[in-house]
């Protein structure tokens, strides 16, 4: 197997997550949106809901589930980044239907878990 750097590995699994969600009827709006507050891996639309997706990968579960890598600090950054994205689109975080999902990938992409509404505000 070829040796990939962390950025290439991240891009590979973000694409796997995007494909997984596209196959389930979501539409891709943006990938790798970043601002001072942080980065959002995928921004999707699920019918009328904007979905901010954090993608986490671990080669296996020996050291825990990939979703466990979404720490309180990461959560805070995701919320701030999402609010900035909404405002940049001319949308109000108070009047827009949105949620935060986590895609956790293990076993070189053969094991994908989708956690909808994984992050709550407040």
BAPA-972275 format. One line per field, with one value per atom (N, C-alpha, C, CB): residue number from 1; x, y, z. Coordinates in nm, 3 decimals, always signed. Glycine has a CB too. Example, Ala and Ser with C-alpha at 12.3 -4.5 7.8 and 13.67 -1.06 7.14 Angstrom:
resi: 1  1  1  1  2  2  2  2;
px: +1.319  +1.230  +1.320  +1.131  +1.285  +1.367  +1.290  +1.408;
py: -0.569  -0.450  -0.330  -0.447  -0.225  -0.106  +0.003  -0.060;
pz: +0.780  +0.780  +0.780  +0.905  +0.708  +0.714  +0.787  +0.572;
//
This chain:
resi: 1  1  1  1  2  2  2  2  3  3  3  3  4  4  4  4  5  5  5  5  6  6  6  6  7  7  7  7  8  8  8  8  9  9  9  9  10  10  10  10  11  11  11  11  12  12  12  12  13  13  13  13  14  14  14  14  15  15  15  15  16  16  16  16  17  17  17  17  18  18  18  18  19  19  19  19  20  20  20  20  21  21  21  21  22  22  22  22  23  23  23  23  24  24  24  24  25  25  25  25  26  26  26  26  27  27  27  27  28  28  28  28  29  29  29  29  30  30  30  30  31  31  31  31  32  32  32  32  33  33  33  33  34  34  34  34  35  35  35  35  36  36  36  36  37  37  37  37  38  38  38  38  39  39  39  39  40  40  40  40  41  41  41  41  42  42  42  42  43  43  43  43  44  44  44  44  45  45  45  45  46  46  46  46  47  47  47  47  48  48  48  48  49  49  49  49  50  50  50  50  51  51  51  51  52  52  52  52  53  53  53  53  54  54  54  54  55  55  55  55  56  56  56  56  57  57  57  57  58  58  58  58  59  59  59  59  60  60  60  60  61  61  61  61  62  62  62  62  63  63  63  63  64  64  64  64  65  65  65  65  66  66  66  66  67  67  67  67  68  68  68  68  69  69  69  69  70  70  70  70  71  71  71  71  72  72  72  72  73  73  73  73  74  74  74  74  75  75  75  75  76  76  76  76  77  77  77  77  78  78  78  78  79  79  79  79  80  80  80  80  81  81  81  81  82  82  82  82  83  83  83  83  84  84  84  84  85  85  85  85  86  86  86  86  87  87  87  87  88  88  88  88  89  89  89  89  90  90  90  90  91  91  91  91  92  92  92  92  93  93  93  93  94  94  94  94  95  95  95  95  96  96  96  96  97  97  97  97  98  98  98  98  99  99  99  99  100  100  100  100  101  101  101  101  102  102  102  102  103  103  103  103  104  104  104  104  105  105  105  105  106  106  106  106  107  107  107  107  108  108  108  108  109  109  109  109  110  110  110  110  111  111  111  111  112  112  112  112  113  113  113  113  114  114  114  114  115  115  115  115  116  116  116  116  117  117  117  117  118  118  118  118  119  119  119  119  120  120  120  120  121  121  121  121  122  122  122  122;
px: +0.085  +0.000  +0.089  -0.096  +0.050  +0.127  +0.126  +0.071  +0.230  +0.240  +0.178  +0.389  +0.081  +0.013  +0.043  -0.139  +0.049  +0.063  -0.076  +0.130  -0.079  -0.206  -0.308  -0.181  -0.266  -0.359  -0.422  -0.286  -0.341  -0.394  -0.491  -0.279  -0.457  -0.545  -0.678  -0.478  -0.669  -0.791  -0.878  -0.754  -0.815  -0.891  -0.958  -0.798  -0.888  -0.943  -1.069  -0.837  -1.063  -1.178  -1.289  -1.133  -1.255  -1.360  -1.436  -1.300  -1.366  -1.434  -1.521  -1.332  -1.472  -1.552  -1.679  -1.470  -1.666  -1.782  -1.881  -1.738  -1.829  -1.917  -1.993  -1.834  -1.924  -1.989  -2.096  -1.885  -2.064  -2.157  -2.285  -2.091  -2.270  -2.387  -2.462  -2.343  -2.390  -2.456  -2.542  -2.351  -2.494  -2.570  -2.696  -2.482  -2.701  -2.817  -2.906  -2.772  -2.883  -2.973  -2.935  -3.103  -2.825  -2.782  -2.714  -2.687  -2.709  -2.643  -2.522  -2.741  -2.413  -2.290  -2.298  -2.166  -2.273  -2.268  -2.122  -2.343  -2.041  -1.903  -1.817  -1.895  -1.687  -1.590  -1.479  -1.531  -1.433  -1.319  -1.335  -1.193  -1.450  -1.468  -1.388  -1.620  -1.307  -1.229  -1.234  -1.085  -1.219  -1.209  -1.123  -1.352  -1.112  -1.028  -1.070  -1.032  -1.199  -1.251  -1.217  -1.400  -1.206  -1.179  -1.215  -1.255  -1.238  -1.270  -1.385  -1.147  -1.467  -1.575  -1.544  -1.717  -1.541  -1.503  -1.601  -1.492  -1.729  -1.833  -1.952  -1.877  -2.009  -2.136  -2.232  -2.123  -2.339  -2.434  -2.574  -2.431  -2.665  -2.806  -2.885  -2.859  -2.968  -3.057  -3.198  -3.028  -3.259  -3.386  -3.372  -3.503  -3.437  -3.430  -3.328  -3.568  -3.256  -3.162  -3.018  -3.176  -2.946  -2.803  -2.733  -2.751  -2.642  -2.575  -2.425  -2.605  -2.369  -2.226  -2.169  -2.193  -2.075  -2.027  -1.879  -2.048  -1.851  -1.713  -1.680  -1.695  -1.569  -1.527  -1.407  -1.491  -1.417  -1.307  -1.273  -1.344  -1.143  -1.095  -0.998  -1.028  -1.012  -0.913  -0.898  -0.956  -0.775  -0.746  -0.824  -0.595  -0.835  -0.915  -0.969  -0.829  -1.041  -1.105  -1.024  -1.244  -0.901  -0.821  -0.801  -0.686  -0.800  -0.780  -0.906  -0.665  -1.022  -1.149  -1.213  -1.130  -1.334  -1.413  -1.368  -1.565  -1.367  -1.324  -1.406  -1.333  -1.535  -1.621  -1.577  -1.766  -1.505  -1.457  -1.355  -1.397  -1.302  -1.204  -1.268  -1.125  -1.400  -1.470  -1.480  -1.613  -1.381  -1.367  -1.454  -1.221  -1.472  -1.545  -1.481  -1.553  -1.349  -1.281  -1.314  -1.128  -1.311  -1.344  -1.490  -1.317  -1.577  -1.719  -1.741  -1.796  -1.676  -1.689  -1.643  -1.606  -1.532  -1.481  -1.577  -1.343  -1.634  -1.730  -1.852  -1.775  -1.903  -2.020  -1.988  -2.070  -1.874  -1.835  -1.816  -1.706  -1.752  -1.728  -1.859  -1.636  -1.951  -2.081  -2.160  -2.162  -2.156  -2.226  -2.167  -2.218  -2.035  -1.970  -2.013  -1.818  -2.014  -2.055  -2.198  -2.042  -2.288  -2.428  -2.438  -2.512  -2.370  -2.374  -2.315  -2.298  -2.208  -2.145  -2.241  -2.015  -2.331  -2.431  -2.554  -2.474  -2.554  -2.670  -2.783  -2.721  -2.750  -2.850  -2.832  -2.838  -2.940  -2.934  -2.925  -3.058  -2.834  -2.828  -2.956  -2.708  -3.036  -3.159  -3.279  -3.189  -3.272  -3.386  -3.357  -3.428  -3.243  -3.202  -3.201  -3.062  -3.256  -3.258  -3.122  -3.375  -3.046  -2.916  -2.886  -2.805  -2.793  -2.751  -2.604  -2.839  -2.547  -2.409  -2.407  -2.325  -2.347  -2.334  -2.186  -2.397  -2.161  -2.025  -2.026  -1.975  -1.928  -1.905  -1.776  -1.894  -1.786  -1.671  -1.635  -1.700  -1.510  -1.466  -1.355  -1.416  -1.369  -1.270  -1.242  -1.319  -1.143  -1.112  -1.092  -1.222  -1.011  -0.980  -1.104  -0.898  -1.208  -1.328  -1.436  -1.292  -1.411  -1.510  -1.613  -1.440  -1.590  -1.679  -1.707  -1.615  -1.828  -1.866  -1.989  -1.893  -1.977  -2.089  -2.129  -2.052  -2.260  -2.314  -2.395  -2.401  -2.350  -2.419  -2.485  -2.320  -2.618  -2.691  -2.718  -2.825  -2.718  -2.738  -2.641  -2.882  -2.518  -2.417  -2.369  -2.299  -2.384  -2.336  -2.453  -2.219  -2.473  -2.579  -2.518  -2.675  -2.587  -2.541  -2.595  -2.585  -2.515  -2.563  -2.529  -2.703;
py: -0.119  +0.000  +0.124  +0.000  +0.222  +0.345  +0.421  +0.434  +0.498  +0.579  +0.716  +0.593  +0.754  +0.882  +0.971  +0.861  +1.102  +1.192  +1.217  +1.327  +1.284  +1.303  +1.379  +1.376  +1.478  +1.556  +1.468  +1.676  +1.382  +1.292  +1.190  +1.219  +1.140  +1.045  +1.114  +0.989  +1.235  +1.311  +1.334  +1.443  +1.375  +1.400  +1.272  +1.457  +1.161  +1.032  +0.995  +0.921  +1.012  +0.972  +1.077  +0.945  +1.203  +1.303  +1.274  +1.446  +1.231  +1.195  +1.072  +1.170  +0.974  +0.855  +0.894  +0.753  +0.987  +1.033  +1.106  +1.126  +1.191  +1.264  +1.166  +1.362  +1.067  +0.966  +0.892  +0.867  +0.852  +0.783  +0.866  +0.754  +0.995  +1.081  +1.110  +1.211  +1.128  +1.149  +1.028  +1.173  +0.909  +0.786  +0.777  +0.663  +0.854  +0.855  +0.977  +0.851  +1.045  +1.152  +1.293  +1.125  +1.313  +1.448  +1.510  +1.448  +1.642  +1.715  +1.788  +1.815  +1.786  +1.853  +2.002  +1.790  +2.085  +2.230  +2.275  +2.302  +2.226  +2.272  +2.169  +2.408  +2.171  +2.087  +2.175  +1.977  +2.140  +2.207  +2.357  +2.176  +2.401  +2.543  +2.580  +2.578  +2.685  +2.726  +2.877  +2.680  +2.916  +3.055  +3.058  +3.119  +3.173  +3.184  +3.088  +3.326  +3.066  +2.982  +2.836  +2.998  +2.789  +2.647  +2.604  +2.564  +2.474  +2.416  +2.319  +2.345  +2.315  +2.216  +2.129  +2.284  +1.997  +1.904  +1.906  +1.764  +1.890  +1.885  +1.969  +1.739  +2.041  +2.108  +2.051  +2.267  +1.992  +1.920  +1.977  +1.767  +1.935  +1.969  +1.838  +2.064  +1.827  +1.713  +1.770  +1.633  +1.767  +1.833  +1.982  +1.770  +2.034  +2.177  +2.208  +2.227  +2.108  +2.125  +2.134  +2.009  +2.233  +2.242  +2.154  +2.391  +2.070  +1.973  +2.000  +1.827  +2.029  +2.048  +1.916  +2.166  +1.860  +1.725  +1.726  +1.636  +1.663  +1.641  +1.495  +1.673  +1.474  +1.339  +1.301  +1.332  +1.183  +1.133  +0.992  +1.136  +0.964  +0.833  +0.776  +0.844  +0.647  +0.571  +0.438  +0.550  +0.394  +0.271  +0.153  +0.242  +0.148  +0.043  +0.098  -0.087  +0.015  +0.061  +0.025  +0.000  -0.019  -0.059  +0.055  -0.110  +0.177  +0.292  +0.377  +0.378  +0.314  +0.383  +0.412  +0.511  +0.460  +0.493  +0.627  +0.496  +0.640  +0.764  +0.884  +0.749  +0.864  +0.975  +1.035  +0.927  +0.958  +1.009  +1.120  +0.896  +1.136  +1.241  +1.379  +1.208  +1.385  +1.514  +1.564  +1.502  +1.642  +1.691  +1.815  +1.723  +1.854  +1.979  +2.100  +2.003  +2.105  +2.216  +2.214  +2.207  +2.096  +2.083  +2.121  +1.939  +2.079  +2.110  +2.261  +2.046  +2.331  +2.478  +2.543  +2.533  +2.497  +2.551  +2.523  +2.492  +2.403  +2.368  +2.460  +2.222  +2.485  +2.571  +2.712  +2.571  +2.766  +2.900  +2.909  +2.942  +2.809  +2.808  +2.799  +2.691  +2.716  +2.702  +2.834  +2.589  +2.899  +3.027  +3.129  +3.079  +3.132  +3.223  +3.190  +3.215  +3.062  +3.021  +3.066  +2.867  +3.043  +3.084  +3.234  +3.044  +3.312  +3.458  +3.501  +3.526  +3.433  +3.464  +3.436  +3.383  +3.340  +3.307  +3.397  +3.161  +3.488  +3.575  +3.508  +3.622  +3.403  +3.327  +3.354  +3.176  +3.352  +3.371  +3.235  +3.449  +3.220  +3.094  +3.068  +3.096  +3.172  +3.160  +3.119  +3.290  +3.148  +3.120  +3.012  +3.247  +2.947  +2.847  +2.709  +2.880  +2.611  +2.473  +2.409  +2.391  +2.376  +2.312  +2.215  +2.417  +2.127  +2.030  +1.995  +1.901  +1.928  +1.882  +1.730  +1.942  +1.669  +1.524  +1.487  +1.467  +1.365  +1.311  +1.183  +1.285  +1.172  +1.048  +0.989  +1.071  +0.869  +0.801  +0.683  +0.752  +0.679  +0.578  +0.493  +0.645  +0.362  +0.265  +0.164  +0.192  +0.081  -0.031  +0.013  -0.134  +0.115  +0.163  +0.196  +0.059  +0.245  +0.289  +0.183  +0.336  +0.063  -0.044  -0.040  -0.179  +0.043  +0.054  +0.202  -0.012  +0.246  +0.387  +0.399  +0.447  +0.485  +0.515  +0.660  +0.488  +0.684  +0.818  +0.857  +0.825  +0.958  +1.008  +1.142  +1.023  +1.139  +1.261  +1.338  +1.229  +1.471  +1.555  +1.519  +1.543  +1.493  +1.446  +1.558  +1.387  +1.681  +1.795  +1.889  +1.867  +1.926  +2.021  +2.151  +1.963  +2.257  +2.389  +2.416  +2.500  +2.489  +2.534  +2.447  +2.553;
pz: +0.000  +0.000  +0.000  +0.123  -0.074  -0.085  +0.048  -0.198  +0.069  +0.190  +0.163  +0.236  +0.244  +0.228  +0.347  +0.212  +0.324  +0.437  +0.498  +0.394  +0.613  +0.685  +0.602  +0.816  +0.527  +0.445  +0.337  +0.380  +0.274  +0.170  +0.230  +0.099  +0.347  +0.416  +0.449  +0.546  +0.503  +0.536  +0.415  +0.600  +0.304  +0.180  +0.131  +0.071  +0.141  +0.097  +0.175  +0.113  +0.307  +0.388  +0.388  +0.529  +0.366  +0.347  +0.219  +0.343  +0.114  -0.010  +0.010  -0.122  +0.086  +0.117  +0.193  +0.198  +0.287  +0.363  +0.273  +0.479  +0.184  +0.091  +0.003  +0.004  -0.050  -0.134  -0.055  -0.190  +0.067  +0.156  +0.174  +0.295  +0.199  +0.222  +0.092  +0.286  -0.017  -0.147  -0.182  -0.258  -0.153  -0.181  -0.096  -0.157  +0.011  +0.100  +0.077  +0.245  -0.034  -0.076  -0.036  -0.025  +0.034  +0.068  -0.053  +0.191  -0.055  -0.164  -0.107  -0.233  -0.181  -0.137  -0.169  -0.205  -0.068  -0.086  -0.092  +0.029  +0.002  +0.010  +0.083  +0.080  +0.052  +0.122  +0.177  +0.028  +0.295  +0.358  +0.369  +0.282  +0.421  +0.446  +0.570  +0.465  +0.558  +0.674  +0.693  +0.660  +0.817  +0.857  +0.983  +0.882  +1.043  +1.163  +1.275  +1.216  +1.287  +1.396  +1.378  +1.407  +1.254  +1.232  +1.091  +1.332  +1.077  +0.947  +0.960  +0.887  +0.855  +0.846  +0.726  +0.834  +0.748  +0.643  +0.526  +0.699  +0.558  +0.454  +0.496  +0.425  +0.401  +0.423  +0.320  +0.412  +0.370  +0.285  +0.306  +0.316  +0.221  +0.239  +0.243  +0.123  +0.347  +0.363  +0.359  +0.498  +0.241  +0.213  +0.243  +0.296  +0.346  +0.378  +0.489  +0.420  +0.533  +0.644  +0.595  +0.743  +0.641  +0.615  +0.717  +0.622  +0.669  +0.755  +0.753  +0.711  +0.871  +0.886  +0.934  +0.985  +0.857  +0.882  +0.922  +0.759  +1.034  +1.078  +1.046  +1.233  +0.976  +0.937  +1.024  +0.785  +1.086  +1.168  +1.123  +1.320  +1.116  +1.072  +1.173  +0.933  +1.199  +1.274  +1.201  +1.425  +1.193  +1.120  +1.178  +1.124  +1.309  +1.374  +1.505  +1.399  +1.578  +1.702  +1.827  +1.712  +1.812  +1.927  +2.027  +1.881  +1.980  +2.067  +2.079  +2.016  +2.057  +2.070  +1.935  +2.146  +1.942  +1.824  +1.768  +1.857  +1.636  +1.571  +1.617  +1.420  +1.642  +1.684  +1.817  +1.695  +1.897  +2.026  +2.008  +2.107  +1.889  +1.862  +1.847  +1.736  +1.850  +1.844  +1.988  +1.776  +2.027  +2.164  +2.188  +2.194  +2.313  +2.340  +2.272  +2.490  +2.266  +2.198  +2.049  +2.219  +1.986  +1.845  +1.821  +1.795  +1.911  +1.900  +1.899  +2.015  +1.990  +1.998  +1.867  +2.117  +1.813  +1.687  +1.571  +1.655  +1.569  +1.464  +1.468  +1.477  +1.586  +1.601  +1.555  +1.746  +1.598  +1.558  +1.406  +1.630  +1.348  +1.204  +1.128  +1.165  +1.174  +1.110  +1.116  +1.175  +1.231  +1.243  +1.147  +1.388  +1.134  +1.040  +0.897  +1.054  +0.861  +0.726  +0.697  +0.709  +0.792  +0.773  +0.749  +0.895  +0.832  +0.816  +0.682  +0.931  +0.641  +0.512  +0.395  +0.495  +0.415  +0.312  +0.321  +0.325  +0.417  +0.436  +0.512  +0.304  +0.587  +0.662  +0.812  +0.632  +0.883  +1.028  +1.096  +1.078  +1.191  +1.266  +1.346  +1.362  +1.366  +1.444  +1.358  +1.515  +1.229  +1.140  +1.036  +1.070  +1.047  +0.949  +1.014  +0.891  +0.943  +0.992  +0.961  +0.928  +1.065  +1.044  +1.157  +1.033  +1.129  +1.231  +1.209  +1.228  +1.307  +1.301  +1.305  +1.417  +1.203  +1.197  +1.206  +1.068  +1.249  +1.251  +1.169  +1.398  +1.080  +1.007  +1.065  +0.850  +1.121  +1.179  +1.089  +1.325  +1.047  +0.951  +1.014  +0.820  +1.000  +1.047  +0.936  +1.177  +0.958  +0.869  +0.725  +0.875  +0.704  +0.569  +0.487  +0.495  +0.555  +0.485  +0.471  +0.352  +0.523  +0.511  +0.623  +0.511  +0.723  +0.838  +0.859  +0.968  +0.824  +0.834  +0.923  +0.694  +1.025  +1.114  +1.092  +1.264  +1.084  +1.063  +1.186  +0.934  +1.254  +1.373  +1.339  +1.492  +1.325  +1.293  +1.423  +1.217  +1.413  +1.531  +1.643  +1.582  +1.606  +1.702  +1.794  +1.629  +1.751  +1.827  +1.850  +1.754  +1.974  +2.005  +2.055  +2.110  +2.029  +2.075  +2.214  +1.978  +2.290  +2.420  +2.524  +2.421;
//
